[in-house]
Amino acid sequence: MARVSNKPIPLIYRIFFLYIEPVATALGAIYALDLFGLQHDYMLLTYPTSTALLGVSTRESIVLNQLANMYFVFALNEALVLRATNDVRVWRVLLLGLLLADFGHLYSVHPIGTNIYYEFWNWSSMYWGNLGFVYVGASMRTAFLLGAGFGPAGKKGKT
């Protein structure tokens, strides 16, 4: 594997990982956090049921607050840690961890059925975030980890 740690991070990755994804993730956290009064909406968009009309239980609120905390940590780690360095090795380690988290996030909706993964025409706005946006993020992480956009591996840049 070619060493790319001293190559500049391509612009598309900097835009996506330093701005687009952290903002989108923080918005998800805002919906899940009870501070903003959107937990009921979050639950209805995630999986509408007749019991969801009763409101968010204390147990669900605790779990949603914990989820919001994890979303905020995800957004902050991505935006701040990656912003603090141009070392591709650091980016690769962090993005590999987030890619593994993407697979866990995608797995989390499997109780709805496997058709949820590909029937995008049936997706609510929540599933465009929970699946569609996660597909984009996982694809971007995979491309980064494979070295896409870094130029030919065998060529050295001019010094």
FIKOLZA-1660 file (N, C-alpha, C; in steps of 0.1 Angstrom, whole numbers, plus 5000, padded with zeros to 4 digits):
% residues 159
   i   px   py   pz ch aa at
   1 5009 4988 5000  A  M  N
   1 5000 5000 5000  A  M CA
   1 5009 5012 5000  A  M  C
   2 5006 5022 4991  A  A  N
   2 5014 5034 4990  A  A CA
   2 5011 5043 5003  A  A  C
   3 5022 5049 5007  A  R  N
   3 5021 5059 5018  A  R CA
   3 5015 5072 5013  A  R  C
   4 5004 5076 5018  A  V  N
   4 4998 5089 5013  A  V CA
   4 4996 5099 5024  A  V  C
   5 5003 5096 5035  A  S  N
   5 5001 5105 5047  A  S CA
   5 5005 5119 5045  A  S  C
   6 5014 5122 5036  A  N  N
   6 5018 5136 5034  A  N CA
   6 5011 5142 5022  A  N  C
   7 5002 5136 5016  A  K  N
   7 4995 5142 5004  A  K CA
   7 4983 5150 5010  A  K  C
   8 4980 5161 5003  A  P  N
   8 4969 5169 5007  A  P CA
   8 4955 5161 5006  A  P  C
   9 4946 5165 5016  A  I  N
   9 4933 5159 5016  A  I CA
   9 4925 5165 5004  A  I  C
  10 4920 5157 4995  A  P  N
  10 4912 5163 4984  A  P CA
  10 4900 5171 4989  A  P  C
  11 4897 5181 4982  A  L  N
  11 4886 5191 4986  A  L CA
  11 4873 5184 4988  A  L  C
  12 4869 5175 4980  A  I  N
  12 4856 5168 4982  A  I CA
  12 4855 5162 4996  A  I  C
  13 4865 5156 5001  A  Y  N
  13 4865 5150 5014  A  Y CA
  13 4865 5160 5025  A  Y  C
  14 4873 5171 5023  A  R  N
  14 4873 5182 5033  A  R CA
  14 4859 5188 5034  A  R  C
  15 4852 5190 5023  A  I  N
  15 4839 5196 5023  A  I CA
  15 4829 5187 5030  A  I  C
  16 4829 5174 5026  A  F  N
  16 4819 5165 5032  A  F CA
  16 4822 5162 5047  A  F  C
  17 4834 5158 5050  A  F  N
  17 4837 5154 5064  A  F CA
  17 4839 5165 5074  A  F  C
  18 4842 5177 5069  A  L  N
  18 4844 5188 5079  A  L CA
  18 4832 5197 5080  A  L  C
  19 4823 5197 5070  A  Y  N
  19 4812 5206 5071  A  Y CA
  19 4798 5199 5069  A  Y  C
  20 4796 5192 5058  A  I  N
  20 4783 5186 5055  A  I CA
  20 4779 5176 5065  A  I  C
  21 4787 5166 5067  A  E  N
  21 4783 5155 5076  A  E CA
  21 4782 5159 5090  A  E  C
  22 4791 5167 5096  A  P  N
  22 4789 5171 5110  A  P CA
  22 4777 5180 5112  A  P  C
  23 4773 5188 5102  A  V  N
  23 4761 5196 5104  A  V CA
  23 4749 5187 5103  A  V  C
  24 4748 5178 5094  A  A  N
  24 4737 5169 5093  A  A CA
  24 4736 5160 5105  A  A  C
  25 4747 5155 5110  A  T  N
  25 4747 5147 5122  A  T CA
  25 4742 5155 5135  A  T  C
  26 4746 5167 5136  A  A  N
  26 4742 5176 5147  A  A CA
  26 4727 5179 5146  A  A  C
  27 4722 5180 5134  A  L  N
  27 4707 5182 5132  A  L CA
  27 4700 5169 5137  A  L  C
  28 4705 5157 5134  A  G  N
  28 4699 5145 5139  A  G CA
  28 4699 5145 5154  A  G  C
  29 4710 5150 5160  A  A  N
  29 4711 5151 5175  A  A CA
  29 4701 5160 5181  A  A  C
  30 4699 5171 5174  A  I  N
  30 4689 5181 5179  A  I CA
  30 4675 5175 5179  A  I  C
  31 4671 5167 5169  A  Y  N
  31 4658 5160 5169  A  Y CA
  31 4657 5150 5180  A  Y  C
  32 4668 5143 5183  A  A  N
  32 4667 5133 5193  A  A CA
  32 4668 5138 5207  A  A  C
  33 4673 5150 5209  A  L  N
  33 4675 5155 5223  A  L CA
  33 4662 5161 5228  A  L  C
  34 4658 5158 5240  A  D  N
  34 4645 5163 5245  A  D CA
  34 4645 5178 5248  A  D  C
  35 4656 5184 5248  A  L  N
  35 4658 5199 5250  A  L CA
  35 4650 5207 5240  A  L  C
  36 4648 5202 5228  A  F  N
  36 4642 5209 5217  A  F CA
  36 4627 5205 5214  A  F  C
  37 4622 5196 5222  A  G  N
  37 4608 5191 5220  A  G CA
  37 4605 5184 5207  A  G  C
  38 4615 5178 5201  A  L  N
  38 4613 5171 5189  A  L CA
  38 4614 5156 5189  A  L  C
  39 4615 5151 5202  A  Q  N
  39 4616 5136 5203  A  Q CA
  39 4604 5129 5197  A  Q  C
  40 4592 5134 5200  A  H  N
  40 4580 5128 5195  A  H CA
  40 4580 5127 5179  A  H  C
  41 4584 5138 5173  A  D  N
  41 4586 5138 5159  A  D CA
  41 4596 5128 5154  A  D  C
  42 4607 5127 5161  A  Y  N
  42 4618 5118 5158  A  Y CA
  42 4612 5103 5158  A  Y  C
  43 4605 5100 5169  A  M  N
  43 4599 5087 5170  A  M CA
  43 4589 5084 5159  A  M  C
  44 4580 5093 5156  A  L  N
  44 4570 5091 5145  A  L CA
  44 4577 5089 5132  A  L  C
  45 4587 5097 5129  A  L  N
  45 4594 5096 5116  A  L CA
  45 4602 5083 5115  A  L  C
  46 4607 5078 5127  A  T  N
  46 4615 5066 5127  A  T CA
  46 4606 5054 5125  A  T  C
  47 4595 5053 5132  A  Y  N
  47 4586 5041 5131  A  Y CA
  47 4573 5045 5136  A  Y  C
  48 4564 5049 5128  A  P  N
  48 4551 5053 5132  A  P CA
  48 4542 5041 5137  A  P  C
  49 4537 5042 5149  A  T  N
  49 4528 5031 5154  A  T CA
  49 4517 5038 5162  A  T  C
  50 4507 5031 5165  A  S  N
  50 4496 5036 5173  A  S CA
  50 4500 5040 5187  A  S  C
  51 4510 5033 5192  A  T  N
  51 4515 5037 5206  A  T CA
  51 4523 5050 5205  A  T  C
  52 4529 5053 5193  A  A  N
  52 4536 5066 5192  A  A CA
  52 4528 5078 5194  A  A  C
  53 4515 5076 5192  A  L  N
  53 4506 5087 5194  A  L CA
  53 4505 5091 5209  A  L  C
  54 4509 5082 5218  A  L  N
  54 4508 5085 5232  A  L CA
  54 4519 5094 5237  A  L  C
  55 4529 5096 5229  A  G  N
  55 4541 5104 5232  A  G CA
  55 4553 5095 5235  A  G  C
  56 4563 5102 5239  A  V  N
  56 4576 5095 5242  A  V CA
  56 4577 5091 5256  A  V  C
  57 4579 5078 5259  A  S  N
  57 4580 5073 5273  A  S CA
  57 4593 5078 5279  A  S  C
  58 4594 5077 5292  A  T  N
  58 4606 5081 5299  A  T CA
  58 4618 5073 5294  A  T  C
  59 4616 5060 5292  A  R  N
  59 4626 5051 5287  A  R CA
  59 4631 5055 5273  A  R  C
  60 4621 5058 5265  A  E  N
  60 4625 5062 5251  A  E CA
  60 4632 5075 5251  A  E  C
  61 4628 5084 5260  A  S  N
  61 4635 5097 5261  A  S CA
  61 4649 5096 5266  A  S  C
  62 4652 5087 5275  A  I  N
  62 4665 5084 5280  A  I CA
  62 4674 5079 5268  A  I  C
  63 4668 5069 5261  A  V  N
  63 4676 5063 5250  A  V CA
  63 4678 5074 5239  A  V  C
  64 4668 5082 5236  A  L  N
  64 4670 5092 5226  A  L CA
  64 4680 5103 5230  A  L  C
  65 4680 5106 5243  A  N  N
  65 4691 5116 5248  A  N CA
  65 4705 5110 5246  A  N  C
  66 4706 5097 5249  A  Q  N
  66 4719 5090 5248  A  Q CA
  66 4723 5090 5233  A  Q  C
  67 4713 5087 5224  A  L  N
  67 4716 5087 5210  A  L CA
  67 4720 5101 5205  A  L  C
  68 4713 5111 5210  A  A  N
  68 4717 5125 5207  A  A CA
  68 4731 5128 5211  A  A  C
  69 4735 5123 5223  A  N  N
  69 4749 5125 5228  A  N CA
  69 4759 5118 5219  A  N  C
  70 4756 5106 5214  A  M  N
  70 4765 5099 5205  A  M CA
  70 4766 5107 5192  A  M  C
  71 4754 5112 5187  A  Y  N
  71 4755 5120 5174  A  Y CA
  71 4763 5132 5176  A  Y  C
  72 4762 5139 5187  A  F  N
  72 4771 5151 5189  A  F CA
  72 4785 5147 5190  A  F  C
  73 4789 5136 5197  A  V  N
  73 4803 5132 5197  A  V CA
  73 4808 5128 5183  A  V  C
  74 4800 5121 5176  A  F  N
  74 4803 5118 5162  A  F CA
  74 4806 5131 5154  A  F  C
  75 4797 5140 5155  A  A  N
  75 4799 5153 5147  A  A CA
  75 4811 5161 5152  A  A  C
  76 4813 5162 5165  A  L  N
  76 4824 5169 5170  A  L CA
  76 4838 5162 5167  A  L  C
  77 4838 5149 5169  A  N  N
  77 4851 5142 5165  A  N CA
  77 4854 5144 5151  A  N  C
  78 4844 5142 5142  A  E  N
  78 4847 5144 5128  A  E CA
  78 4851 5158 5124  A  E  C
  79 4844 5168 5129  A  A  N
  79 4847 5181 5125  A  A CA
  79 4859 5187 5132  A  A  C
  80 4862 5183 5144  A  L  N
  80 4873 5189 5152  A  L CA
  80 4886 5181 5150  A  L  C
  81 4885 5168 5151  A  V  N
  81 4897 5160 5150  A  V CA
  81 4903 5161 5136  A  V  C
  82 4894 5159 5126  A  L  N
  82 4899 5160 5112  A  L CA
  82 4904 5174 5108  A  L  C
  83 4897 5184 5114  A  R  N
  83 4901 5198 5111  A  R CA
  83 4915 5201 5118  A  R  C
  84 4919 5193 5128  A  A  N
  84 4931 5196 5135  A  A CA
  84 4944 5190 5128  A  A  C
  85 4941 5182 5118  A  T  N
  85 4953 5175 5112  A  T CA
  85 4951 5173 5097  A  T  C
  86 4961 5173 5089  A  N  N
  86 4961 5169 5075  A  N CA
  86 4968 5156 5073  A  N  C
  87 4971 5149 5084  A  D  N
  87 4977 5136 5083  A  D CA
  87 4967 5126 5079  A  D  C
  88 4969 5120 5067  A  V  N
  88 4960 5111 5061  A  V CA
  88 4958 5098 5070  A  V  C
  89 4969 5095 5077  A  R  N
  89 4968 5083 5086  A  R CA
  89 4958 5085 5097  A  R  C
  90 4957 5097 5103  A  V  N
  90 4947 5101 5113  A  V CA
  90 4933 5100 5107  A  V  C
  91 4932 5106 5095  A  W  N
  91 4919 5106 5089  A  W CA
  91 4914 5092 5086  A  W  C
  92 4924 5083 5082  A  R  N
  92 4920 5069 5078  A  R CA
  92 4915 5062 5091  A  R  C
  93 4922 5064 5102  A  V  N
  93 4918 5057 5114  A  V CA
  93 4904 5062 5119  A  V  C
  94 4902 5075 5119  A  L  N
  94 4889 5080 5124  A  L CA
  94 4878 5076 5114  A  L  C
  95 4880 5077 5101  A  L  N
  95 4870 5073 5091  A  L CA
  95 4867 5058 5091  A  L  C
  96 4877 5050 5094  A  L  N
  96 4875 5035 5095  A  L CA
  96 4865 5033 5106  A  L  C
  97 4867 5039 5118  A  G  N
  97 4858 5037 5129  A  G CA
  97 4844 5042 5126  A  G  C
  98 4843 5053 5118  A  L  N
  98 4830 5058 5115  A  L CA
  98 4823 5049 5104  A  L  C
  99 4831 5043 5096  A  L  N
  99 4826 5033 5086  A  L CA
  99 4820 5021 5093  A  L  C
 100 4827 5016 5103  A  L  N
 100 4821 5005 5111  A  L CA
 100 4808 5009 5118  A  L  C
 101 4808 5022 5123  A  A  N
 101 4796 5027 5129  A  A CA
 101 4784 5028 5119  A  A  C
 102 4788 5031 5106  A  D  N
 102 4778 5032 5095  A  D CA
 102 4771 5018 5094  A  D  C
 103 4779 5008 5094  A  F  N
 103 4773 4994 5093  A  F CA
 103 4764 4991 5104  A  F  C
 104 4768 4995 5116  A  G  N
 104 4759 4993 5128  A  G CA
 104 4746 5001 5127  A  G  C
 105 4748 5013 5122  A  H  N
 105 4736 5022 5120  A  H CA
 105 4726 5016 5110  A  H  C
 106 4732 5011 5099  A  L  N
 106 4723 5005 5089  A  L CA
 106 4717 4992 5094  A  L  C
 107 4724 4984 5102  A  Y  N
 107 4719 4972 5108  A  Y CA
 107 4707 4975 5117  A  Y  C
 108 4707 4987 5124  A  S  N
 108 4697 4990 5134  A  S CA
 108 4683 4990 5129  A  S  C
 109 4681 4992 5116  A  V  N
 109 4667 4993 5111  A  V CA
 109 4663 4979 5105  A  V  C
 110 4671 4969 5106  A  H  N
 110 4667 4956 5100  A  H CA
 110 4654 4950 5105  A  H  C
 111 4649 4953 5118  A  P  N
 111 4636 4948 5122  A  P CA
 111 4624 4952 5113  A  P  C
 112 4626 4963 5106  A  I  N
 112 4615 4967 5097  A  I CA
 112 4614 4958 5085  A  I  C
 113 4625 4951 5081  A  G  N
 113 4625 4943 5070  A  G CA
 113 4636 4947 5060  A  G  C
 114 4641 4938 5052  A  T  N
 114 4652 4941 5043  A  T CA
 114 4648 4950 5032  A  T  C
 115 4636 4951 5029  A  N  N
 115 4631 4960 5018  A  N CA
 115 4634 4974 5021  A  N  C
 116 4635 4978 5034  A  I  N
 116 4637 4991 5038  A  I CA
 116 4650 4997 5033  A  I  C
 117 4660 4988 5030  A  Y  N
 117 4673 4992 5025  A  Y CA
 117 4673 4996 5011  A  Y  C
 118 4664 4992 5003  A  Y  N
 118 4664 4995 4989  A  Y CA
 118 4651 5002 4983  A  Y  C
 119 4640 5001 4990  A  E  N
 119 4628 5008 4986  A  E CA
 119 4628 5022 4989  A  E  C
 120 4637 5030 4983  A  F  N
 120 4638 5044 4986  A  F CA
 120 4626 5052 4983  A  F  C
 121 4617 5047 4974  A  W  N
 121 4605 5055 4971  A  W CA
 121 4595 5054 4983  A  W  C
 122 4597 5046 4992  A  N  N
 122 4589 5045 5004  A  N CA
 122 4595 5052 5016  A  N  C
 123 4607 5057 5015  A  W  N
 123 4614 5063 5026  A  W CA
 123 4607 5076 5031  A  W  C
 124 4607 5078 5044  A  S  N
 124 4603 5091 5050  A  S CA
 124 4615 5100 5050  A  S  C
 125 4614 5112 5055  A  S  N
 125 4626 5121 5056  A  S CA
 125 4636 5114 5066  A  S  C
 126 4631 5107 5076  A  M  N
 126 4640 5101 5085  A  M CA
 126 4648 5090 5078  A  M  C
 127 4642 5083 5069  A  Y  N
 127 4650 5072 5063  A  Y CA
 127 4659 5077 5052  A  Y  C
 128 4656 5089 5047  A  W  N
 128 4666 5095 5038  A  W CA
 128 4678 5099 5046  A  W  C
 129 4676 5102 5058  A  G  N
 129 4688 5105 5067  A  G CA
 129 4694 5092 5072  A  G  C
 130 4685 5083 5077  A  N  N
 130 4690 5070 5084  A  N CA
 130 4696 5060 5074  A  N  C
 131 4692 5061 5061  A  L  N
 131 4697 5052 5051  A  L CA
 131 4704 5059 5040  A  L  C
 132 4697 5068 5033  A  G  N
 132 4703 5075 5022  A  G CA
 132 4716 5082 5025  A  G  C
 133 4715 5091 5035  A  F  N
 133 4727 5099 5039  A  F CA
 133 4738 5090 5044  A  F  C
 134 4734 5079 5051  A  V  N
 134 4744 5070 5056  A  V CA
 134 4751 5062 5045  A  V  C
 135 4743 5059 5034  A  Y  N
 135 4749 5053 5022  A  Y CA
 135 4760 5062 5016  A  Y  C
 136 4756 5075 5015  A  V  N
 136 4766 5085 5010  A  V CA
 136 4778 5086 5019  A  V  C
 137 4776 5087 5032  A  G  N
 137 4788 5088 5041  A  G CA
 137 4796 5076 5040  A  G  C
 138 4790 5064 5040  A  A  N
 138 4798 5051 5040  A  A CA
 138 4806 5051 5026  A  A  C
 139 4799 5055 5016  A  S  N
 139 4806 5055 5003  A  S CA
 139 4818 5065 5002  A  S  C
 140 4816 5076 5008  A  M  N
 140 4827 5086 5009  A  M CA
 140 4838 5080 5018  A  M  C
 141 4835 5074 5029  A  R  N
 141 4846 5068 5037  A  R CA
 141 4853 5057 5030  A  R  C
 142 4845 5049 5023  A  T  N
 142 4852 5038 5016  A  T CA
 142 4861 5043 5005  A  T  C
 143 4856 5053 4997  A  A  N
 143 4864 5059 4987  A  A CA
 143 4877 5065 4993  A  A  C
 144 4876 5072 5004  A  F  N
 144 4888 5078 5011  A  F CA
 144 4897 5067 5015  A  F  C
 145 4892 5056 5021  A  L  N
 145 4901 5045 5026  A  L CA
 145 4908 5038 5015  A  L  C
 146 4901 5038 5003  A  L  N
 146 4907 5031 4991  A  L CA
 146 4917 5041 4984  A  L  C
 147 4917 5053 4988  A  G  N
 147 4927 5063 4982  A  G CA
 147 4921 5070 4970  A  G  C
 148 4908 5069 4967  A  A  N
 148 4903 5075 4956  A  A CA
 148 4904 5091 4957  A  A  C
 149 4909 5097 4946  A  G  N
 149 4910 5111 4946  A  G CA
 149 4924 5116 4950  A  G  C
 150 4933 5107 4954  A  F  N
 150 4946 5111 4959  A  F CA
 150 4956 5111 4947  A  F  C
 151 4952 5107 4935  A  G  N
 151 4961 5107 4924  A  G CA
 151 4968 5093 4924  A  G  C
 152 4977 5091 4914  A  P  N
 152 4984 5079 4912  A  P CA
 152 4992 5075 4924  A  P  C
 153 4991 5063 4928  A  A  N
 153 4999 5059 4940  A  A CA
 153 5014 5058 4938  A  A  C
 154 5018 5056 4926  A  G  N
 154 5032 5054 4924  A  G CA
 154 5039 5067 4921  A  G  C
 155 5033 5078 4919  A  K  N
 155 5039 5091 4916  A  K CA
 155 5041 5099 4928  A  K  C
 156 5053 5105 4929  A  K  N
 156 5056 5114 4940  A  K CA
 156 5053 5128 4935  A  K  C
 157 5048 5137 4944  A  G  N
 157 5046 5151 4941  A  G CA
 157 5059 5158 4940  A  G  C
 158 5059 5170 4934  A  K  N
 158 5071 5178 4932  A  K CA
 158 5073 5184 4946  A  K  C
 159 5086 5185 4949  A  T  N
 159 5090 5192 4962  A  T CA
 159 5097 5205 4960  A  T  C
% end
